[in-house]
């Protein structure tokens, strides 16, 4: 079931599809948003790349995660055999999913899903690269709270995510790419940006509202 006003995201089933905004190649099963003006857009260009995928399977977990998440999206995939779009799961904020899982941990099925999700997450991460990315964050932002640099790096560098950590420049540890990843994290984790979006603020206006707070946190993290 799709909540009113909830974005719809599709799993790409076409070869050679590119993002209509940034021009990046969208791999098969990459998550995309279909836009009338821009065509297919990657999650990064759709401002949904901070959300994590929760596959269908547990109605209770999905309901709790969506309830806890200020922003969520339904994920569909076209079935060639049935000739229709079928629900694959939802996108929710990572903290909302974590809270929902904590409430469901008495259920062995949910514990198994967490193990499977963690295993998939490990497969999606190049451990050595993520460690170097995190080290660069720590070097540039010595005041970053302990452990946060790894959280930012893992989020930014996940395969097939289309996030900044997967760009060629990021793989050369370009400071500007590191900065984009850190600022994106601060926007979602340290400001009221997601709450503003959930209240109906346009994205650009919400970004303007939290700009001063982002600069304050960036300055604090840079000083150490």
N, C-alpha and C positions, 0 to 999 in steps of 0.2 A: 504494500500500500504506500502511495506517495503522499507526503504531507503537503498541505496547501502552500504554494510558493517555494517548495523545495526544488533545487536544481536537479536536472537529470543528466547523468553522465553515461557514456556508452563505452563498451569494450570494443576497440577497433578490430574489425574482421577483414580489412582490405589491405592489400600490399601497395606500397608506394604512396600512402597518404602522408601529407605534410600539414603542419600547423599553419593556418591561414594568417597568423599574426607574426610568429617568429621564423617560420619557414623550416622548422626542424622536422626531420622524418619521424613519423609516428609508427612505431613497431606494432606488429600484430598483438592484440590484447592490451595495448596501451590504452589508458583511460582518456577519453576525449569529450569535449562539450561541443555540440552542434549549434552554430550561430548563423542566423539568416544573412548577416553581412560578411562575416569572416570565414564561414564554412566551419571545418573542424578546427578546434583549438585545444592545445595541450592543457593539462591542469595548471601549469605554471601561469600561462597567459590568461587562464580563466580565474586566477586567484583562488584556486581550490587545492593547491599543492601542499598545504599544511595538514590536510585531512588524511586519514588512514583508512584502508579498505577493510571492511568487516564482511566476510562472505555470508550468504544466507545459510540458515541451518538451525539457529536457535532464536526463536521468536522473542523469548524473554530477554536474552542478551541484546538483541537488536533494538528492542523497545526501550530498554534502560539506557543504552548508549546514545540513542537518538534524543531521548529526553534530557540527558545531561549535556548534550552538545549544542552550543549556541548556533552552530552552522552544520548542516548535514546535506547529503545528496543521495539520491537513489541511483544504483548502477544497473544498467540493462545491457543485454547482448542479443544480437539478432540470431535466431535459430533458423538455419537454412532448411532443416527438415520440417519444422512446424510453421515456417514462414511468418514468424512474429518475434517481437522483442520479448525476452524473458528476463526476469529479475535475477541478478547475480548477488546482490548484497547492497550495502550502503557505505558511504563515506562519512566518517565522523571525526571529531577532534580526538587526538590520542589520549588526552587526560580523561575525556568522557568515557572512552572505551575501557580505560584502566579502572575507573570507578565502577563501571557496570560489571566488569569481570570480578571485581572484589566482592560484589554483592551476590554473584552467582557461583562462587568458588566451591560451595558445598556440592554442586552438581558435577559429577565426574566427567560428564560429556563436555562441559564448558572447560574443565581443566585440560582435557585432551585437545580441545580446540586451541587453547592458549599455547600448548606445546607445539602443535602443528604450525600456528602462526609465528611463534618464535623461531622454529626451524626454517620456515620460509623466509623470515626476515634475515636470518644469518646467511642464507643462500644469496639474498639480494645485495649483500654488503661485501665489498672488497675490504677485508679487515685491515690489511696493511695500509691501504689508501686512506681509509677512514681515520686510522690512527694518525697519519701524517697531517691530514686535514685538521683534525682536532688539535694537534700540536701547534699548527700555524695559528689557529684561533687563540690558543693560550698565549702564544708569543705576542700577537698583536693586541690582544685584549687581556692583559694579566689580571684585571679585576673581575673577569667573568666568574660567576659562582662555581665552586668545585663541582666537577662532573657535567656541567652544562655544555662544555666544549664538545664532549663526546656525543651528547644528545643532539646538538646542532649538526655535527658532522654526519652522524648516522642518518638524520632526516634529509640533509642536503644531498647526500651521496648515494641514496638508494637507487639501484638499477631500474631502468624503465620509468622512472618517476618524472623525468623531464625537469627536475629541479636544478638549481644553479650549480650544485656540486658535480653534476654529470657533464658539464660543458668542457670543451677543450681547454679554455682559459683556466677553469678551476683546477683541472688536472695538472696544470703548471703552477698551481698555488698562487695565482694572480691575487694580490691583496684586495683588488676591487671585487673579485668574486667572493672572497672570504667575507668582506664587508656586507655584501648583499645577503649572504646566508645568515649572518649574525643579526642584521637589521630585520630580516623577515622573522626570525625567531623572537626578537624583542617585541616586534609589532603584535604578534599573536600571544606571547607568554607574559609580557610585562605591561601591556596597555589594555584599554577597554575596546580595542578595535573590533574583535569578534562580536562583542555585545552590541556595538553600534550597528554592525551589519545585520544582526538579528532583529534590531529595532527598525530596520528599513532604510538606514542611511545609505546613500550612494557610496560606492567604494572610494571615489576620489575625495568626497567630503569627509568620510571616516578617516582616511589617511591624513587629511589636513588636520583633523581634530587631535590626532595622537602624535603629530610630528614633533612637537616640543618635548613630549615625554620620551619619545625615542631618542632624541638628541641628548637628553639628560642622562639616560641609561648608558648610551654609547660613550659619553664623556666619562662617566663613572667607571665603566669597564676598561677604558683605555688607560686611565690613571693607575689602576691597580691598588 
